């Protein structure tokens, strides 16, 4: 099985007016996506945000879980936080990885590679896979154009289709890596 990485993209993403913005990092996303990554054997979870104050905020949470006291308090969460790395740009992440196959996700995308087809490709590939998760109202076309593959969206039974990114991450990882 190929190595799998996740990048949570906070910039460039759209807001609901289709303006390009940077979204805030949330502690819930850090905790929950890190735990999902640890559960499914993801190599690293990159949090991408160009705003230094946001990276500092995330860094404080990560550093808190690196302490001996936190490890003794909740070793499973401390272990999950070892997977989290911060980056200012997607390009920075791409440079750290060796020619990954970039997979875009989107709640809006119609079509795209099925979970089954992508899972099969991941089993056969020697190259690592980088799965991009967007925040806000989705990744910009500029980011989506960097993807080698667009994954089919998570199909909802109801018309409502607006999962939190941490819920979507868990579902995607389960479908691809369980």
Buried (B, 14 or more C-beta within 10 A) or exposed (E): EBBBBBBBBBBBBBEEEEEEBBBBBBEEBBBBBBBBBBBBEBBBBBBBBBBEEBBEBBBEBBEEBEEEEBBEEEEEBBBBBBBBBBBBBBEBBBEBBEEBBBBBBBBEBEEBBEBEEBBEBBEEEEBBBBBBBBBBBBBBEEBBEBBEBBBBBBEEEEEEEEBEBBEBBBBBBEBBBE
